[in-house]
Amino acid sequence: MKNWIIGLVVVALVGFAGYTYFEDKKEEQLREEAKAQLLEKYNSQQQLQTDGPPEGEGLKIGEVAADFPIETADGEVVHLSDFRGEPVILNFWATWCPPCRAEMPDMQKVYEDTGVRILSANLIETEKSEDHVPQFIEEYGMTFDVYYDRGGIAAQTYRIQPIPTTYFIDSEGVISFIAYGPLNYDMMIQELEKMK
């Protein structure tokens, strides 16, 4: 009787170990497939250039802002170039960044007062949890659109080092001002007025 129970326990343990192993393998394969699909999705939208922005585009004041794909909270892919015809504040940030936190209330006030398009590019790949972003949005009362830089494509294109980094881009898509570090309300308004 004891041997029968021991045999049953051994079979159950072996079965459980095998089940766990195959489930882990299956989950790992699903993660790899999802990653490959995301990269394929972005690469089909625009070829990521490791040696700089595409021909005719740039990262300096006076140059046409380099285009890139970025994802909405709903998973729709848009491009910076989709917003040509209106001025844009392109802001790179993350929830864990203290200067980003300091700047966000002023960014929200500028949006409320002017209605300017803010392309708020969250560096989602650097977040500990994707859940931190909606919590941050709610905490800071952000009503402008937040986009997710999945795969870090926008950050790589713009060679983002310090955050926040903010680009002011006029309605023709030309970079008029770049700020490395936090901006306050008056600075943002001043740069917006220069673009008119």
C-alpha positions in Angstrom: 0.0 0.0 0.0 2.8 2.4 0.9 4.6 1.7 -2.3 1.5 2.4 -4.3 1.1 5.8 -2.5 4.7 6.7 -3.0 4.5 5.7 -6.7 1.4 7.9 -7.1 3.1 10.8 -5.4 6.2 10.4 -7.6 4.0 10.2 -10.8 2.1 13.3 -9.6 5.4 15.2 -9.0 6.9 14.2 -12.3 3.6 15.2 -14.1 3.5 18.6 -12.3 7.2 19.3 -13.1 6.6 18.4 -16.8 3.4 20.6 -16.9 5.3 23.5 -15.3 8.2 23.2 -17.7 6.0 23.1 -20.8 3.9 26.0 -19.5 7.0 28.1 -18.9 8.3 27.3 -22.4 4.9 28.2 -23.9 4.8 31.5 -22.0 8.4 32.3 -23.1 7.6 31.5 -26.7 4.5 33.8 -26.6 6.6 36.6 -25.2 9.1 36.2 -28.0 6.4 36.1 -30.6 4.8 39.2 -29.2 8.2 41.0 -29.2 8.8 40.0 -32.8 5.3 41.1 -33.9 5.9 44.5 -32.2 9.2 45.0 -33.9 7.8 43.9 -37.3 4.8 46.3 -36.8 7.1 49.3 -36.2 9.6 48.3 -38.9 6.8 48.1 -41.4 5.7 51.6 -40.4 9.2 53.1 -40.8 12.7 51.7 -41.1 14.6 52.4 -37.9 17.8 54.1 -38.8 20.7 53.5 -36.5 23.0 56.0 -38.1 20.6 59.0 -37.7 17.3 60.3 -39.0 16.1 59.7 -42.5 17.4 61.9 -45.4 16.0 65.5 -45.2 15.2 65.2 -41.5 17.1 66.1 -38.5 17.4 66.7 -34.8 18.7 70.3 -34.7 17.0 73.7 -34.6 16.0 74.7 -38.1 15.8 71.1 -39.4 12.6 69.2 -40.2 12.0 67.1 -37.2 12.8 63.4 -37.7 9.7 61.3 -38.1 9.0 58.2 -36.0 6.1 55.9 -35.1 4.6 55.9 -31.6 1.7 54.1 -30.0 -1.4 55.5 -28.5 -2.8 54.1 -25.2 -5.3 52.1 -27.4 -2.5 50.5 -29.4 -2.9 52.6 -32.6 0.4 53.6 -34.3 0.7 57.3 -35.3 3.7 59.3 -36.6 5.0 62.7 -35.6 4.4 63.7 -39.3 0.7 63.1 -38.8 0.6 66.3 -36.9 2.1 68.6 -39.6 0.0 71.7 -40.0 -0.1 72.5 -36.3 2.6 73.3 -33.8 3.7 70.4 -31.5 5.5 70.1 -28.2 7.3 66.8 -28.3 8.1 65.8 -24.7 10.1 62.7 -23.7 9.5 61.6 -20.0 9.0 58.8 -17.6 7.1 58.4 -14.3 10.2 57.7 -12.2 11.9 60.9 -13.3 11.7 63.7 -10.6 12.3 66.6 -13.1 9.5 65.1 -15.3 7.2 65.2 -12.3 8.2 68.8 -11.6 7.5 69.9 -15.2 4.2 68.1 -15.8 1.8 70.5 -14.0 3.2 73.4 -16.1 2.8 71.2 -19.3 -0.8 70.6 -18.3 -1.4 74.3 -17.7 0.1 75.2 -21.1 -2.2 72.7 -22.7 -5.3 74.0 -20.9 -4.4 77.7 -21.8 -3.4 77.2 -25.4 -4.7 73.9 -26.7 -1.3 73.2 -28.3 -0.7 69.6 -29.5 1.5 67.9 -27.0 3.0 64.7 -28.1 3.8 63.3 -24.7 6.2 60.4 -25.4 6.5 58.1 -22.3 9.6 56.0 -22.3 7.6 52.9 -21.5 10.5 50.5 -21.9 12.1 52.2 -18.8 9.1 51.9 -16.6 9.1 49.2 -13.8 5.4 48.6 -14.6 3.1 49.8 -17.4 0.5 50.4 -14.7 2.6 53.4 -13.4 1.7 55.4 -16.5 -2.1 55.6 -16.0 -1.6 56.2 -12.3 0.8 59.1 -13.1 -1.7 60.6 -15.6 -4.4 60.5 -13.0 -2.2 61.9 -10.3 -1.1 64.9 -12.4 -4.5 65.5 -14.0 -3.1 65.2 -17.5 -5.7 65.7 -20.2 -3.5 65.8 -23.2 -2.7 62.6 -25.1 0.1 60.3 -23.8 1.9 58.0 -26.2 4.0 54.9 -25.5 7.5 54.7 -27.1 7.4 50.9 -27.3 10.7 49.5 -28.4 12.3 52.8 -27.7 12.1 53.8 -31.3 11.4 57.5 -30.8 14.0 57.8 -28.0 16.6 56.1 -30.3 15.7 58.3 -33.2 16.1 61.4 -31.1 19.1 60.0 -29.2 17.4 60.9 -25.9 19.8 61.0 -22.9 18.5 63.3 -20.2 14.8 63.4 -19.5 12.7 65.3 -19.8 13.8 66.5 -23.2 11.4 68.7 -25.1 11.3 69.8 -28.8 9.1 72.6 -30.0 8.2 71.9 -33.6 6.4 74.5 -35.8 3.4 73.8 -38.1 5.8 73.0 -41.0 7.5 70.4 -38.9 10.7 72.4 -38.3 12.4 72.3 -34.9 12.4 75.8 -33.3 13.6 75.0 -29.8 15.1 72.2 -27.8 15.1 71.9 -24.0 17.2 69.4 -22.1 15.7 69.3 -18.6 12.5 70.6 -17.1 10.6 73.7 -18.5 8.3 76.0 -16.6 5.1 77.5 -17.8 6.6 80.9 -18.8 9.4 79.3 -20.8 6.9 77.1 -22.7 4.6 80.0 -23.5 7.6 82.1 -24.7 8.7 79.4 -27.1 5.2 78.8 -28.4 4.8 82.6 -29.1 8.1 82.5 -31.1 6.6 79.9 -33.4 3.6 82.0 -34.4 
